[in-house]
Amino acid sequence: MNSRAPIVGVVVVAAGSGTRLGAGRPKAFVELAGRTVLERSLTSVFGMQREAQIVVVAPADRVSEAEAIATHAAGVAASSISVVAGGDTRQQSVALGLAALDASVRIVLIHDAARALTPSAVFDAVVAGVAQTASGIVPGIAVQDTVKRVDDDETVVETVDRSELRSIQTPQGFPRAALDDAYAGATVEHTDDAALFAAAGHTVSVIDGDQASFKITTPWDLRRAEGLLTALSGPTGIRTGIGTDVHAYDDESELWLAGLHWPGERGLSGHSDGDPVSHAITDALLSAAGLGDIGSVFGTSDPQFAGAHGEVFLASTRSRLEADGFLIGNVAVQLIGNSPRFAPRRSEAEALLTGLLGAPVSISATTTDGLGFTGRGEGVCAIATATVSRQYS
């Protein structure tokens, strides 16, 4: 794990047999538009804003396979993920996953791998809810169909007020200590972790879920998920991301800007080389693909990136996107600052960055006429916009 121990842990439950899917293998290991259900689920987890420890709970006979999938999904964050063997029931599997979390974890999210299309924003919302309330937080959506209560003979007894009903999804989030106590005291099997947590006397609240977070259980569900993903690969599947980066001038540093070394120019401070153009592009690309941001993916706590040049971040980001099925469309950057004079090296910088990303990169530069921190000569700002599209074989 990184030296900065995360306080959020995510247990991804992938130990189910998937009998109803009829694929001849556990559903977490079934392909969904070119990638396994488990890998797609982990992609959503790694899109979280907050760094987290991730534990995958897999069938005992598929731990090695799960480890390979998890490592590929994690990329440079491979140290943050591990795989453990599950138990005979879902509840036992979750307990084994909880036992593998580090002592630093204070907030736990439990997620079913079968909800492979859950947006990363739902994970972020659940974490925020637990942090704010110190109670259980679960995402849910309103029940749209009319609901009838029936007797043993399937005769309608009453119509249930659906305004009070929610279809509950995952991830479900809880304070770590209270969840551990609830699991330690559980004597019966519950249908989900929220029910177990509530049975122990704790409060559970519902926040808005997402229609995309449906559970892949049957062949119809799998086909529905494939259809949604395939639709994203067409013209309407173009995604846009924005990244901004700011660095203060530092007379003790050399200047690296837009991937180029600028001898004799005033440098910029930073954990790496302080290149705001490269860093803004990295953030824009990760944002467009829903894969997090430069801080969560690379992190200032990781010593391997200390002093690293922009090309390291850009090449790694491109590889990460391509491994996730994304094609970079183009990148545009606005550079704001008093110095250096960028125009003489614009073409050189654009050619370098275009080659690194395999997509057109254009850079414009301006000043703020003496206004703000850039106008006062305190630093440089870069704002990048990127487009990507999802590609499937």
Sequence and secondary structure as in RCSB ss.txt:
>XXXX:A:sequence
MNSRAPIVGVVVVAAGSGTRLGAGRPKAFVELAGRTVLERSLTSVFGMQREAQIVVVAPADRVSEAEAIATHAAG
VAASSISVVAGGDTRQQSVALGLAALDASVRIVLIHDAARALTPSAVFDAVVAGVAQTASGIVPGIAVQDTVKRV
DDDETVVETVDRSELRSIQTPQGFPRAALDDAYAGATVEHTDDAALFAAAGHTVSVIDGDQASFKITTPWDLRRA
EGLLTALSGPTGIRTGIGTDVHAYDDESELWLAGLHWPGERGLSGHSDGDPVSHAITDALLSAAGLGDIGSVFGT
SDPQFAGAHGEVFLASTRSRLEADGFLIGNVAVQLIGNSPRFAPRRSEAEALLTGLLGAPVSISATTTDGLGFTG
RGEGVCAIATATVSRQYS
>XXXX:A:secstr
  SS  SEEEEEE     GGGTSSS GGGSEETTEEHHHHHHHHHHT SS EEEEEEE GGGHHHHHHHHHHHHG
GGGGGEEEEE  SSHHHHHHHHHHTS TT  EEEEEETT TT  HHHHHHHHHHHHHHSSEEEEEEE  S EEEE
 TT  EEEEE GGG EEE S EEEEHHHHHHHHHH  S  SSHHHHHHHTT  EEEEE  GGG    SHHHHHHH
HHHHHHHTSGGGEEEEEEEEEEEEETTS EEETTEEETTS EE  SSS  HHHHHHHHHHHHHHTS  HHHHT T
T GGGTT  HHHHHHHHHHHHHHTTEEEEEEEEEEE S S  GGGHHHHHHHHHHHHTS EEEEEE  TT HHHH
TTSEEEEEEEEEEEE   
